[in-house]
């Protein structure tokens, strides 16, 4: 696997002074999906087109966490970029991406924490532009700090999502059910942008990933005919 998140993970591991060990597991993991080989889900990676792009700003160790769902976004959305966030320096490639005239960037963040004049709940594109969704991939506490300390994002509109459903993500839990994992947020953005096929595929892929991850954790077999796998099959 050689997409933006896997490359960022490799770069982060190369800088690490000691091995990164996933919580509760020292077992070898598939390099393509980060699940132990007996529960590998590489063959379940969807193949769907999308017009939108995603830019992941990832907090320090997020690329190395096996439960990170930014990886799933990069699997599904071909135009996915991933950058390590830093308070003191900004990757020039990130600034070049944000200045690329083909994109209309949107910072995805709750509107209640933002100046109202910047907030929108719709994706409205100027002629000739495609949406670029900037996602802060971090814990909620970290994401709030990243938002405040990234002045280069201040010129862009903030897309505030108002989902009716609760989060389905079970691998890491927030204290609030209205906090969504990064892949869930990306799927909602794709839906708003008219990329319904990619949104549905990403949602289904997240469910299968969670199924494989938890089955591996508890040493349970995989049922490839369960509802999650059947929902994903049309997108393979």
Backbone as JSON, one array per atom type, in Angstrom:
{
  "sequence": "XXXXXXXXXXXXXXXXXXXXXXXXXXXXXXXXXXXXXXXXXXXXXXXXXXXXXXXXXXXXXXXXXXXXXXXXXXXXXXXXXXXXXXXXXXXXXXXXXXXXXXXXXXXXXXXXXXXXXXXXXXXXXXXXXXXXXXXXXXXXXXXXXXXXXXXXXXXXXXXXXXXXXXXXXXXXXXXXXXXXXXXXXXXXXXXXXXXXXXXXXXXXXXXXXXXXXXXXXXXXXXXXXXXXXXXXXXXX",
  "N": [[0.86, -1.19, 0.0], [0.63, 2.17, -0.92], [-0.26, 4.88, -0.3], [-1.13, 8.29, 0.68], [-1.38, 8.36, 3.52], [-0.11, 6.02, 4.35], [2.48, 6.58, 3.51], [3.06, 8.8, 5.12], [2.95, 7.57, 7.58], [5.18, 5.85, 7.37], [7.23, 7.75, 7.27], [6.94, 8.91, 9.78], [7.5, 6.73, 11.47], [10.14, 6.35, 10.8], [11.34, 8.49, 12.02], [11.0, 7.95, 14.65], [12.25, 7.27, 17.91], [11.96, 4.95, 19.29], [10.31, 1.72, 19.02], [6.9, 1.81, 17.87], [4.19, 0.67, 19.63], [1.1, -0.77, 19.31], [-1.71, -0.26, 21.42], [-2.29, -2.84, 23.68], [-1.55, -4.9, 21.97], [0.94, -6.85, 20.5], [1.2, -8.21, 18.21], [2.21, -9.14, 14.86], [1.28, -7.11, 12.04], [-0.7, -6.74, 9.07], [0.74, -4.94, 6.43], [-0.81, -3.59, 4.66], [-3.38, -3.11, 5.66], [-3.29, -2.89, 8.4], [-4.32, -4.7, 10.21], [-4.16, -7.83, 11.98], [-2.64, -10.56, 10.17], [-4.34, -12.87, 9.93], [-6.86, -11.8, 9.91], [-6.96, -10.06, 7.82], [-8.06, -7.37, 5.73], [-7.57, -6.51, 3.18], [-8.54, -7.38, 0.69], [-11.03, -6.35, 0.71], [-11.06, -3.73, 0.05], [-12.61, -0.88, -1.2], [-13.42, 0.15, -4.59], [-14.02, 2.92, -6.04], [-15.07, 5.86, -7.86], [-14.39, 9.39, -7.26], [-15.07, 12.87, -7.04], [-14.37, 14.78, -5.23], [-11.75, 15.86, -2.97], [-9.59, 15.0, -0.22], [-7.88, 16.41, 2.48], [-5.8, 15.5, 4.95], [-4.86, 16.63, 8.05], [-2.72, 15.53, 10.31], [-2.34, 14.67, 13.66], [0.64, 14.21, 15.38], [1.13, 11.07, 16.41], [-1.01, 9.88, 15.13], [-0.93, 8.7, 12.45], [0.31, 6.29, 13.0], [-1.31, 4.73, 14.55], [-3.1, 1.73, 14.66], [-5.88, 1.79, 14.7], [-6.58, 4.1, 13.46], [-8.64, 5.96, 11.27], [-8.2, 7.6, 9.14], [-6.59, 6.36, 7.32], [-8.38, 4.65, 6.0], [-9.87, 6.47, 4.53], [-7.94, 7.34, 2.69], [-7.63, 4.95, 1.32], [-10.03, 4.81, -0.09], [-10.68, 7.33, -1.3], [-9.21, 8.67, -3.98], [-7.83, 11.11, -4.38], [-6.41, 11.91, -1.89], [-4.59, 13.62, 0.5], [-2.03, 13.75, 2.98], [-0.73, 15.21, 5.86], [1.67, 15.9, 8.39], [0.81, 17.59, 11.29], [2.06, 20.6, 12.65], [2.82, 23.0, 15.11], [4.8, 24.89, 14.81], [5.93, 24.87, 12.27], [5.1, 24.68, 8.78], [4.33, 22.39, 6.29], [5.63, 22.98, 3.1], [4.46, 21.74, 0.89], [1.84, 21.37, 1.68], [0.89, 24.03, 1.79], [1.12, 24.64, -0.91], [-0.78, 22.91, -1.98], [-3.13, 24.0, -0.86], [-3.2, 26.38, -2.2], [-3.65, 25.66, -4.79], [-5.39, 26.26, -7.74], [-7.43, 24.61, -8.66], [-8.91, 23.67, -6.57], [-11.46, 24.13, -4.06], [-11.05, 24.82, -0.91], [-12.36, 23.55, 2.17], [-12.5, 23.88, 5.6], [-13.2, 21.47, 7.89], [-15.12, 21.59, 10.65], [-16.69, 21.99, 13.87], [-19.25, 24.41, 13.84], [-19.95, 25.89, 16.08], [-17.73, 26.76, 17.4], [-16.58, 28.73, 15.93], [-16.11, 31.84, 14.2], [-19.13, 33.2, 13.14], [-19.42, 34.24, 10.51], [-17.72, 32.76, 8.92], [-18.79, 30.26, 8.71], [-20.41, 27.54, 7.11], [-23.0, 25.3, 6.06], [-23.24, 24.02, 3.77], [-21.98, 22.78, 0.61], [-20.79, 24.77, -1.69], [-19.73, 25.48, -4.83], [-17.47, 27.46, -6.72], [-17.43, 28.06, -10.31], [-15.65, 25.58, -12.11], [-14.23, 24.62, -9.95], [-13.23, 22.1, -7.57], [-14.19, 20.35, -4.58], [-12.15, 20.48, -1.65], [-11.67, 18.88, 1.21], [-10.63, 19.68, 4.36], [-9.49, 17.91, 6.97], [-9.07, 17.61, 10.42], [-7.21, 15.37, 11.89], [-7.3, 13.89, 14.77], [-7.5, 13.61, 18.38], [-10.38, 15.05, 20.04], [-9.65, 17.15, 21.79], [-7.04, 17.69, 20.91], [-7.61, 18.42, 18.27], [-9.01, 20.83, 18.53], [-6.99, 22.5, 19.47], [-5.27, 22.39, 17.25], [-6.87, 23.65, 15.33], [-7.03, 26.26, 16.34], [-4.37, 27.05, 16.24], [-3.47, 27.17, 13.62], [-2.95, 29.34, 11.53], [-2.85, 29.59, 8.76], [-5.12, 28.41, 7.81], [-7.17, 30.14, 8.18], [-8.28, 31.66, 6.14], [-10.16, 30.21, 4.84], [-13.5, 28.88, 4.24], [-15.5, 27.41, 6.84], [-16.77, 24.28, 7.12], [-19.51, 23.15, 8.69], [-20.85, 20.36, 10.06], [-24.04, 18.83, 10.44], [-25.11, 16.26, 11.52], [-27.7, 13.78, 11.74], [-27.55, 11.24, 12.77], [-25.99, 9.08, 15.27], [-22.57, 8.43, 16.19], [-21.08, 5.5, 14.81], [-18.72, 4.34, 15.3], [-16.54, 2.16, 16.97], [-14.01, 1.54, 17.89], [-12.38, 3.4, 19.15], [-13.48, 5.5, 21.66], [-15.28, 8.52, 22.07], [-16.28, 10.77, 24.69], [-18.63, 11.85, 24.0], [-21.49, 11.19, 22.02], [-21.94, 12.6, 19.73], [-19.55, 13.12, 18.58], [-17.55, 12.27, 15.89], [-15.7, 9.71, 14.17], [-12.83, 10.12, 11.99], [-13.2, 9.0, 9.43], [-15.99, 8.76, 9.28], [-16.72, 11.46, 9.29], [-15.53, 12.26, 6.87], [-17.08, 10.77, 5.06], [-19.58, 12.0, 5.36], [-18.96, 14.52, 4.35], [-18.35, 13.9, 1.68], [-20.86, 13.06, 0.83], [-22.31, 15.49, 0.98], [-21.01, 16.83, -1.03], [-21.92, 15.62, -3.28], [-20.79, 13.23, -3.97], [-22.01, 10.58, -3.71], [-21.69, 7.8, -4.07], [-19.03, 7.27, -3.32], [-19.22, 8.11, -0.67], [-21.02, 6.24, 0.44], [-19.58, 3.9, 0.03], [-17.33, 4.34, 1.64], [-18.49, 4.5, 4.2], [-19.49, 1.87, 4.41], [-17.1, 0.45, 4.24], [-15.77, 1.3, 6.55], [-17.37, 0.02, 8.48], [-16.78, -2.67, 7.93], [-14.03, -2.69, 8.38], [-14.02, -2.12, 11.15], [-15.31, -4.42, 12.06], [-13.45, -6.48, 11.35], [-11.22, -5.63, 12.82], [-12.06, -5.72, 15.51], [-12.8, -8.41, 15.69], [-10.32, -9.6, 15.34], [-9.05, -8.66, 17.62], [-10.45, -9.97, 19.67], [-10.11, -12.55, 18.96], [-11.96, -13.83, 17.23], [-13.81, -15.52, 14.64], [-14.22, -14.46, 11.17], [-17.18, -13.58, 9.54], [-17.99, -13.53, 6.37], [-20.38, -13.13, 5.18], [-21.95, -11.55, 6.69], [-24.05, -8.69, 7.62], [-22.43, -6.32, 7.37], [-20.32, -7.0, 5.57], [-21.8, -7.78, 3.33], [-23.0, -5.37, 2.68], [-20.82, -3.94, 1.77], [-19.88, -5.31, -0.49], [-20.93, -4.57, -3.14], [-19.27, -2.44, -3.85], [-16.76, -3.28, -4.4]],
  "CA": [[0.0, 0.0, 0.0], [1.48, 3.35, -1.04], [-1.02, 6.12, -0.41], [-0.58, 9.4, 1.46], [-1.29, 8.06, 4.95], [0.93, 5.01, 4.56], [3.78, 7.26, 3.39], [3.26, 9.61, 6.32], [3.25, 6.62, 8.67], [6.56, 5.41, 7.21], [8.08, 8.87, 7.64], [6.87, 9.08, 11.24], [8.21, 5.62, 12.08], [11.57, 6.54, 10.57], [11.81, 9.5, 12.97], [10.76, 7.51, 16.02], [13.43, 6.77, 18.61], [11.67, 3.62, 19.81], [9.2, 1.13, 18.27], [5.55, 2.16, 18.27], [3.43, -0.53, 19.93], [-0.33, -0.51, 19.46], [-2.19, -0.61, 22.76], [-2.89, -4.15, 23.88], [-1.22, -5.91, 20.97], [2.29, -6.88, 19.93], [1.16, -9.14, 17.08], [2.5, -8.56, 13.54], [0.1, -6.62, 11.35], [-0.61, -6.57, 7.63], [1.18, -3.59, 6.09], [-1.8, -2.95, 3.81], [-4.64, -2.73, 6.35], [-2.97, -2.71, 9.83], [-4.97, -5.74, 11.0], [-3.31, -9.02, 11.97], [-2.83, -11.24, 8.88], [-5.47, -13.81, 9.91], [-8.1, -11.04, 9.73], [-6.65, -9.04, 6.82], [-9.21, -6.94, 4.93], [-7.11, -5.86, 1.95], [-9.39, -7.74, -0.44], [-12.3, -5.66, 0.87], [-10.87, -2.31, -0.23], [-13.53, -0.47, -2.28], [-12.88, 0.82, -5.78], [-15.08, 3.82, -6.5], [-14.57, 7.18, -8.25], [-14.86, 10.54, -6.48], [-14.62, 14.17, -7.55], [-13.84, 15.56, -4.11], [-10.45, 15.48, -2.41], [-9.48, 15.12, 1.23], [-6.57, 16.75, 3.02], [-5.73, 15.12, 6.36], [-3.83, 17.17, 8.92], [-2.69, 14.46, 11.3], [-1.58, 14.95, 14.88], [1.79, 13.37, 15.7], [1.16, 9.62, 16.27], [-2.21, 9.34, 14.49], [-0.67, 7.78, 11.33], [0.85, 5.01, 13.46], [-2.32, 3.98, 15.3], [-3.84, 0.8, 13.8], [-7.3, 2.12, 14.69], [-6.81, 5.36, 12.77], [-9.51, 5.77, 10.1], [-7.74, 8.38, 7.99], [-6.08, 5.35, 6.37], [-9.51, 4.17, 5.21], [-10.19, 7.52, 3.57], [-6.95, 7.27, 1.61], [-7.93, 3.74, 0.54], [-11.24, 4.99, -0.91], [-10.65, 8.58, -2.05], [-7.91, 8.69, -4.67], [-7.18, 12.4, -4.13], [-6.23, 12.14, -0.46], [-3.27, 14.05, 0.93], [-1.85, 13.64, 4.43], [0.4, 16.0, 6.34], [1.85, 15.97, 9.83], [0.56, 18.95, 11.79], [3.05, 21.16, 13.57], [2.51, 24.37, 15.5], [5.9, 25.82, 14.53], [6.29, 24.9, 10.86], [4.07, 24.18, 7.88], [4.89, 21.73, 5.1], [5.39, 23.77, 1.89], [3.57, 21.02, -0.01], [0.49, 21.66, 2.13], [0.55, 25.37, 1.34], [0.93, 24.58, -2.36], [-2.07, 22.27, -2.22], [-4.2, 24.93, -0.51], [-3.2, 27.45, -3.19], [-3.92, 25.11, -6.12], [-6.65, 26.87, -8.16], [-8.5, 23.65, -8.99], [-9.63, 23.26, -5.37], [-12.11, 25.01, -3.11], [-10.87, 24.19, 0.39], [-13.26, 23.73, 3.31], [-12.03, 23.33, 6.87], [-14.34, 20.79, 8.5], [-15.0, 21.82, 12.09], [-17.98, 22.42, 14.4], [-19.46, 25.83, 13.71], [-20.17, 26.57, 17.37], [-16.45, 27.27, 17.89], [-16.01, 29.51, 14.84], [-16.77, 33.08, 13.82], [-20.28, 32.82, 12.3], [-19.28, 34.64, 9.1], [-16.94, 31.74, 8.2], [-19.42, 28.94, 8.8], [-21.42, 27.12, 6.15], [-23.43, 23.9, 6.18], [-23.42, 23.54, 2.4], [-20.82, 22.81, -0.27], [-21.13, 25.58, -2.85], [-18.47, 25.57, -5.55], [-17.33, 28.35, -7.87], [-17.23, 27.31, -11.57], [-14.33, 25.01, -12.35], [-13.57, 24.2, -8.72], [-13.61, 20.86, -6.91], [-14.04, 20.54, -3.13], [-11.04, 19.89, -0.9], [-12.09, 18.88, 2.6], [-9.49, 19.64, 5.27], [-9.91, 17.23, 8.2], [-8.08, 17.59, 11.51], [-7.25, 13.99, 12.35], [-6.74, 13.95, 16.11], [-8.53, 13.6, 19.41], [-11.12, 16.31, 20.03], [-8.84, 18.17, 22.47], [-5.94, 18.05, 20.01], [-8.15, 19.08, 17.08], [-9.33, 22.22, 18.88], [-5.72, 23.23, 19.5], [-4.8, 22.5, 15.88], [-7.68, 24.65, 14.64], [-6.66, 27.6, 16.83], [-2.96, 27.36, 16.0], [-3.16, 26.99, 12.19], [-3.43, 30.58, 10.91], [-2.95, 29.45, 7.3], [-6.46, 27.92, 7.48], [-8.17, 31.15, 8.53], [-8.89, 32.28, 4.95], [-11.08, 29.28, 4.19], [-14.76, 28.66, 4.94], [-15.58, 26.27, 7.76], [-17.94, 23.43, 6.88], [-20.01, 22.61, 9.95], [-21.78, 19.26, 9.79], [-25.16, 18.7, 11.38], [-25.64, 14.92, 11.28], [-28.81, 13.34, 12.58], [-27.25, 9.96, 13.39], [-24.9, 9.03, 16.23], [-21.39, 7.74, 15.69], [-21.08, 4.03, 14.86], [-17.34, 3.91, 15.47], [-16.44, 1.46, 18.26], [-12.63, 1.17, 18.24], [-11.98, 4.39, 20.14], [-14.72, 6.18, 22.0], [-15.35, 9.84, 22.67], [-17.27, 10.87, 25.76], [-19.87, 12.35, 23.43], [-21.91, 10.41, 20.86], [-21.98, 13.43, 18.54], [-18.2, 13.2, 18.03], [-17.44, 11.21, 14.88], [-14.35, 9.39, 13.74], [-12.45, 10.88, 10.8], [-13.82, 8.41, 8.24], [-17.41, 9.13, 9.29], [-16.78, 12.86, 8.87], [-15.23, 12.31, 5.44], [-18.23, 10.25, 4.32], [-20.61, 13.05, 5.36], [-18.51, 15.56, 3.43], [-18.52, 13.38, 0.32], [-22.3, 13.09, 0.54], [-22.67, 16.88, 0.73], [-20.39, 17.24, -2.29], [-22.52, 14.88, -4.39], [-20.08, 11.96, -4.2], [-22.79, 9.65, -2.89], [-21.14, 6.45, -4.19], [-17.83, 7.2, -2.47], [-19.66, 8.23, 0.73], [-21.6, 4.97, 0.85], [-18.5, 2.91, 0.08], [-16.5, 4.6, 2.81], [-19.25, 4.08, 5.38], [-19.51, 0.4, 4.46], [-15.72, 0.01, 4.48], [-15.52, 1.53, 7.97], [-18.03, -1.03, 9.25], [-16.04, -3.92, 7.75], [-12.77, -2.52, 9.11], [-14.29, -2.27, 12.58], [-15.62, -5.83, 12.28], [-12.21, -7.25, 11.31], [-10.34, -5.19, 13.89], [-12.55, -6.24, 16.79], [-12.71, -9.87, 15.64], [-8.92, -9.94, 15.58], [-8.74, -8.35, 19.02], [-11.06, -10.97, 20.55], [-9.84, -13.87, 18.37], [-13.21, -14.36, 16.71], [-13.77, -15.72, 13.18], [-14.9, -13.48, 10.32], [-18.3, -14.04, 8.72], [-18.01, -12.66, 5.2], [-21.77, -12.97, 4.73], [-22.72, -10.77, 7.66], [-24.58, -7.46, 6.98], [-21.39, -5.35, 7.03], [-19.63, -7.42, 4.35], [-22.76, -7.75, 2.21], [-23.2, -3.96, 2.32], [-19.64, -3.45, 1.08], [-19.58, -6.08, -1.7], [-21.17, -3.89, -4.43], [-18.29, -1.4, -4.13], [-15.43, -3.87, -4.6]],
  "C": [[0.89, 1.24, 0.0], [0.62, 4.59, -1.25], [-0.49, 7.12, 0.61], [-0.42, 9.06, 2.94], [-0.22, 7.01, 5.23], [2.32, 5.63, 4.44], [4.08, 8.12, 4.62], [3.59, 8.72, 7.51], [4.71, 6.17, 8.59], [7.53, 6.5, 7.62], [8.11, 9.04, 9.16], [7.62, 7.97, 11.97], [9.72, 5.8, 11.93], [12.16, 7.55, 11.54], [11.72, 9.04, 14.42], [12.02, 6.93, 16.63], [13.21, 5.39, 19.22], [10.47, 3.05, 19.06], [7.85, 1.6, 18.8], [4.76, 0.88, 18.45], [1.97, -0.15, 20.12], [-0.79, -1.0, 20.82], [-2.79, -2.0, 22.79], [-2.49, -5.2, 22.87], [0.22, -5.75, 20.5], [2.34, -7.78, 18.7], [1.56, -8.44, 15.79], [1.2, -8.17, 12.84], [0.36, -6.54, 9.85], [-0.23, -5.13, 7.32], [0.14, -2.85, 5.24], [-3.04, -2.47, 4.53], [-4.47, -2.57, 7.85], [-3.72, -3.66, 10.75], [-4.08, -6.98, 10.96], [-3.63, -9.87, 10.74], [-4.02, -12.19, 8.82], [-6.8, -13.11, 9.67], [-7.92, -9.91, 8.72], [-7.9, -8.67, 6.02], [-8.79, -6.25, 3.64], [-8.01, -6.17, 0.76], [-10.74, -7.03, -0.4], [-12.17, -4.17, 0.6], [-11.77, -1.89, -1.39], [-12.78, 0.2, -3.43], [-14.0, 1.66, -6.39], [-14.46, 5.16, -6.9], [-15.08, 8.26, -7.29], [-14.29, 11.8, -7.1], [-13.97, 14.99, -6.45], [-12.46, 15.03, -3.7], [-10.49, 15.7, -0.9], [-8.03, 15.44, 1.59], [-6.59, 16.45, 4.52], [-4.56, 15.84, 7.03], [-3.79, 16.29, 10.16], [-1.79, 14.82, 12.47], [-0.56, 13.83, 15.12], [1.65, 11.86, 15.43], [-0.07, 9.04, 15.57], [-1.89, 8.4, 13.32], [-0.21, 6.4, 11.77], [-0.17, 4.16, 14.21], [-3.07, 3.02, 14.36], [-5.32, 1.13, 13.69], [-7.6, 3.42, 13.97], [-7.61, 5.14, 11.49], [-9.18, 6.7, 8.94], [-7.19, 7.48, 6.9], [-7.2, 4.86, 5.46], [-9.92, 5.19, 4.16], [-9.23, 7.47, 2.39], [-7.14, 6.03, 0.74], [-9.04, 4.02, -0.47], [-11.16, 6.21, -1.82], [-9.27, 8.75, -2.67], [-7.15, 9.97, -4.39], [-7.16, 12.69, -2.64], [-4.78, 12.52, -0.2], [-3.21, 13.95, 2.45], [-0.59, 14.37, 4.84], [0.46, 15.93, 7.87], [1.64, 17.41, 10.27], [1.66, 19.35, 12.76], [2.66, 22.6, 13.87], [3.55, 25.35, 14.98], [6.32, 25.86, 13.06], [5.2, 24.24, 10.03], [4.75, 23.58, 6.66], [4.6, 22.6, 3.87], [4.45, 23.08, 0.9], [2.11, 21.23, 0.38], [0.04, 23.03, 1.65], [0.33, 25.41, -0.17], [-0.4, 23.95, -2.72], [-3.21, 23.25, -1.96], [-4.31, 26.07, -1.52], [-3.53, 26.97, -4.6], [-5.3, 25.59, -6.59], [-7.76, 25.88, -8.51], [-9.38, 23.33, -7.79], [-10.33, 24.43, -4.68], [-11.99, 24.36, -1.74], [-11.99, 24.53, 1.37], [-12.59, 23.12, 4.53], [-13.25, 22.73, 7.57], [-14.18, 20.86, 10.01], [-16.35, 22.29, 12.61], [-18.14, 23.94, 14.4], [-19.61, 26.58, 15.01], [-18.89, 27.18, 17.93], [-15.82, 28.27, 16.93], [-16.79, 30.81, 14.66], [-17.9, 32.77, 12.84], [-20.13, 33.17, 10.82], [-18.5, 33.62, 8.28], [-17.7, 30.44, 8.0], [-20.44, 28.73, 7.67], [-21.8, 25.67, 6.44], [-23.66, 23.29, 4.81], [-22.1, 23.61, 1.66], [-21.24, 23.53, -1.54], [-19.83, 25.92, -3.58], [-18.51, 26.63, -6.64], [-17.13, 27.52, -9.14], [-15.79, 26.83, -11.71], [-13.59, 24.53, -11.12], [-14.1, 22.84, -8.26], [-13.39, 21.03, -5.4], [-12.83, 19.81, -2.57], [-11.4, 20.01, 0.57], [-10.87, 18.7, 3.5], [-9.98, 19.09, 6.61], [-8.77, 17.23, 9.2], [-8.17, 16.22, 12.18], [-6.51, 13.88, 13.68], [-7.85, 13.69, 17.11], [-9.21, 14.96, 19.4], [-10.31, 17.43, 20.69], [-7.7, 18.64, 21.57], [-6.46, 18.83, 18.81], [-8.49, 20.54, 17.36], [-8.06, 23.07, 18.92], [-5.19, 23.42, 18.08], [-5.56, 23.58, 15.12], [-7.25, 26.07, 15.05], [-5.26, 28.01, 16.38], [-2.52, 27.1, 14.56], [-3.65, 28.22, 11.43], [-3.58, 30.49, 9.39], [-4.31, 28.9, 6.86], [-7.53, 29.0, 7.64], [-8.87, 31.77, 7.32], [-9.95, 31.41, 4.31], [-12.39, 29.17, 4.96], [-14.7, 27.4, 5.8], [-16.89, 25.53, 7.48], [-18.34, 22.79, 8.2], [-21.09, 21.58, 9.64], [-22.85, 19.2, 10.86], [-25.82, 17.34, 11.19], [-26.77, 14.57, 12.24], [-28.48, 12.05, 13.32], [-26.15, 10.11, 14.44], [-23.73, 8.25, 15.63], [-21.53, 6.23, 15.84], [-19.7, 3.48, 15.2], [-17.13, 3.35, 16.87], [-15.0, 1.18, 18.7], [-12.01, 2.14, 19.24], [-13.2, 5.24, 20.42], [-14.48, 7.58, 22.55], [-16.35, 9.8, 23.82], [-18.62, 11.35, 25.24], [-20.21, 11.56, 22.17], [-22.01, 11.25, 19.6], [-20.57, 13.76, 18.03], [-17.99, 12.0, 17.11], [-15.98, 10.93, 14.58], [-14.1, 10.06, 12.38], [-13.1, 10.32, 9.54], [-15.31, 8.74, 8.16], [-17.59, 10.57, 8.82], [-16.54, 12.98, 7.37], [-16.42, 11.83, 4.61], [-19.35, 11.28, 4.27], [-20.24, 14.18, 4.41], [-18.71, 15.12, 1.98], [-19.99, 13.41, -0.09], [-22.75, 14.51, 0.21], [-22.15, 17.37, -0.62], [-20.98, 16.52, -3.5], [-21.81, 13.6, -4.75], [-20.74, 10.86, -3.38], [-22.18, 8.24, -2.92], [-19.92, 6.3, -3.28], [-18.21, 7.28, -1.0], [-20.19, 6.91, 1.24], [-20.52, 3.89, 0.98], [-17.63, 3.1, 1.31], [-17.21, 4.2, 4.09], [-19.24, 2.56, 5.52], [-18.13, -0.17, 4.78], [-15.34, 0.19, 5.95], [-16.15, 0.43, 8.81], [-17.27, -2.36, 9.13], [-14.68, -3.84, 8.46], [-12.98, -2.73, 10.61], [-14.57, -3.73, 12.93], [-14.35, -6.67, 12.32], [-11.31, -6.9, 12.49], [-10.77, -5.79, 15.23], [-12.51, -7.77, 16.83], [-11.28, -10.34, 15.89], [-8.56, -9.74, 17.05], [-9.25, -9.44, 19.95], [-10.95, -12.39, 20.0], [-11.13, -14.57, 17.95], [-13.09, -14.55, 15.2], [-14.53, -14.61, 12.45], [-16.0, -14.17, 9.53], [-18.44, -13.09, 7.54], [-19.4, -12.52, 4.59], [-22.62, -12.23, 5.76], [-23.17, -9.46, 6.99], [-23.5, -6.47, 6.57], [-20.69, -5.72, 5.72], [-20.56, -7.39, 3.14], [-23.0, -6.32, 1.74], [-22.02, -3.44, 1.5], [-19.42, -4.09, -0.29], [-19.84, -5.33, -3.01], [-20.1, -2.87, -4.8], [-16.89, -1.96, -4.38], [-15.08, -3.88, -6.09]]
}
